[in-house]
Amino acid sequence: MNRVKPPSLPVLHIMLVLADGARHGYAIKQSVEQRTDGAIRLGPGTLYEAIQRLEEAGQIAETAADGLETANGQEAQRRYYRLTERGWATLRKDLQAFGQLIDVARANPRLRKGLA
């Protein structure tokens, strides 16, 4: 049987951020930390290693920064990333698997109350 390792929570959060549109590395980091209320903090090593693995797996790709601007209005000189079709398919599959796991947990009477 060919088992696929589920993504780590940081990787899943990176992909969720990119589902909202192209971002550069620092914007990904900020979005993940904001969405998780600081529970997941991505250091540079973790962030860029995850980006590299996602790129190598064909799940994200570098994209042009056309139309994307920095806070001060200047064209960013950063690398922007977007989900590829493979990335979208993987994200959907992973979220479905997590959803099934949550459904199983909710079916347990001892866990149901905390997962409502």
Kinemage of the C-alpha trace (Angstrom):
@kinemage 1
@onewidth
@group {chain A} dominant
@subgroup {mainchain}
@vectorlist {calphas} color= white
{ca met a 1} P 0.000 0.000 0.000
{ca asn a 2} L 1.359 3.434 -0.978
{ca arg a 3} L 0.757 5.698 2.025
{ca val a 4} L 1.145 9.435 1.719
{ca lys a 5} L 2.373 11.321 4.754
{ca pro a 6} L -0.159 13.933 5.872
{ca pro a 7} L 1.072 17.520 5.814
{ca ser a 8} L 2.309 19.221 8.936
{ca leu a 9} L 0.080 21.952 10.345
{ca pro a 10} L 2.518 24.696 9.258
{ca val a 11} L 2.490 23.360 5.673
{ca leu a 12} L -1.288 23.125 5.685
{ca his a 13} L -1.528 26.711 6.937
{ca ile a 14} L 0.914 27.913 4.271
{ca met a 15} L -1.252 26.307 1.603
{ca leu a 16} L -4.405 27.837 3.114
{ca val a 17} L -2.812 31.285 2.962
{ca leu a 18} L -1.915 30.744 -0.692
{ca ala a 19} L -5.502 29.662 -1.384
{ca asp a 20} L -6.361 33.332 -0.810
{ca gly a 21} L -3.894 34.441 -3.492
{ca ala a 22} L -0.210 34.850 -4.258
{ca arg a 23} L 2.014 35.929 -1.372
{ca his a 24} L 5.697 36.409 -0.676
{ca gly a 25} L 7.390 34.529 2.148
{ca tyr a 26} L 7.124 37.192 4.827
{ca ala a 27} L 3.430 37.799 4.044
{ca ile a 28} L 2.829 34.040 4.329
{ca lys a 29} L 4.533 34.030 7.734
{ca gln a 30} L 2.471 36.996 8.955
{ca ser a 31} L -0.821 35.510 7.709
{ca val a 32} L -0.197 32.131 9.336
{ca glu a 33} L 0.666 33.741 12.660
{ca gln a 34} L -2.371 36.034 12.480
{ca arg a 35} L -4.776 33.219 11.518
{ca thr a 36} L -3.541 31.007 14.351
{ca asp a 37} L -3.397 33.805 16.948
{ca gly a 38} L 0.343 33.174 17.209
{ca ala a 39} L -0.007 29.448 17.923
{ca ile a 40} L 2.030 28.671 14.806
{ca arg a 41} L 5.125 30.800 14.358
{ca leu a 42} L 7.169 30.167 11.251
{ca gly a 43} L 10.863 30.841 11.560
{ca pro a 44} L 12.758 31.500 8.330
{ca gly a 45} L 14.194 27.980 8.206
{ca thr a 46} L 10.816 26.299 8.652
{ca leu a 47} L 9.069 28.647 6.230
{ca tyr a 48} L 11.543 28.479 3.367
{ca glu a 49} L 12.176 24.749 3.781
{ca ala a 50} L 8.402 24.183 3.511
{ca ile a 51} L 8.206 26.481 0.472
{ca gln a 52} L 11.073 24.573 -1.164
{ca arg a 53} L 9.413 21.185 -0.507
{ca leu a 54} L 6.068 22.444 -1.826
{ca glu a 55} L 7.794 23.782 -4.951
{ca glu a 56} L 9.683 20.524 -5.509
{ca ala a 57} L 6.400 18.598 -5.138
{ca gly a 58} L 4.795 20.835 -7.769
{ca gln a 59} L 2.209 22.127 -5.302
{ca ile a 60} L 3.250 25.773 -5.431
{ca ala a 61} L 5.086 27.822 -8.032
{ca glu a 62} L 6.803 31.150 -8.115
{ca thr a 63} L 4.682 33.764 -9.833
{ca ala a 64} L 5.097 37.315 -11.071
{ca ala a 65} L 4.355 40.127 -8.640
{ca asp a 66} L 2.248 41.915 -11.271
{ca gly a 67} L -0.288 44.114 -9.554
{ca leu a 68} L 0.933 43.105 -6.091
{ca glu a 69} L 2.367 46.040 -4.178
{ca thr a 70} L 4.080 46.581 -0.878
{ca ala a 71} L 2.479 48.657 1.866
{ca asn a 72} L 4.292 51.791 0.661
{ca gly a 73} L 3.019 51.341 -2.911
{ca gln a 74} L 6.263 50.184 -4.491
{ca glu a 75} L 6.481 47.057 -6.624
{ca ala a 76} L 7.841 44.325 -4.398
{ca gln a 77} L 11.236 42.851 -5.179
{ca arg a 78} L 10.302 39.579 -3.536
{ca arg a 79} L 9.459 36.079 -4.656
{ca tyr a 80} L 5.735 35.461 -4.776
{ca tyr a 81} L 4.194 32.003 -4.653
{ca arg a 82} L 0.842 30.618 -5.741
{ca leu a 83} L -0.872 27.247 -5.546
{ca thr a 84} L -0.642 25.100 -8.674
{ca glu a 85} L -3.429 22.809 -9.856
{ca arg a 86} L -1.631 19.970 -8.062
{ca gly a 87} L -1.482 22.126 -4.942
{ca trp a 88} L -5.220 22.847 -5.083
{ca ala a 89} L -5.975 19.130 -5.480
{ca thr a 90} L -3.642 18.228 -2.604
{ca leu a 91} L -5.106 20.909 -0.343
{ca arg a 92} L -8.658 19.720 -1.024
{ca lys a 93} L -7.676 16.090 -0.345
{ca asp a 94} L -5.826 16.987 2.870
{ca leu a 95} L -8.703 19.108 4.174
{ca gln a 96} L -11.149 16.322 3.411
{ca ala a 97} L -8.960 13.891 5.373
{ca phe a 98} L -8.767 16.298 8.326
{ca gly a 99} L -12.543 16.731 8.127
{ca gln a 100} L -13.036 12.979 8.332
{ca leu a 101} L -10.709 12.825 11.328
{ca ile a 102} L -12.721 15.545 13.085
{ca asp a 103} L -15.958 13.655 12.293
{ca val a 104} L -14.528 10.522 13.933
{ca ala a 105} L -13.462 12.551 16.972
{ca arg a 106} L -16.924 14.168 17.247
{ca ala a 107} L -18.508 10.708 17.249
{ca asn a 108} L -16.629 9.890 20.473
{ca pro a 109} L -18.862 10.879 23.404
{ca arg a 110} L -15.847 11.830 25.527
{ca leu a 111} L -14.579 14.253 22.880
{ca arg a 112} L -17.839 15.533 21.402
{ca lys a 113} L -18.378 18.283 23.971
{ca gly a 114} L -15.025 19.931 23.352
{ca leu a 115} L -15.373 19.768 19.561
{ca ala a 116} L -18.850 21.257 19.189
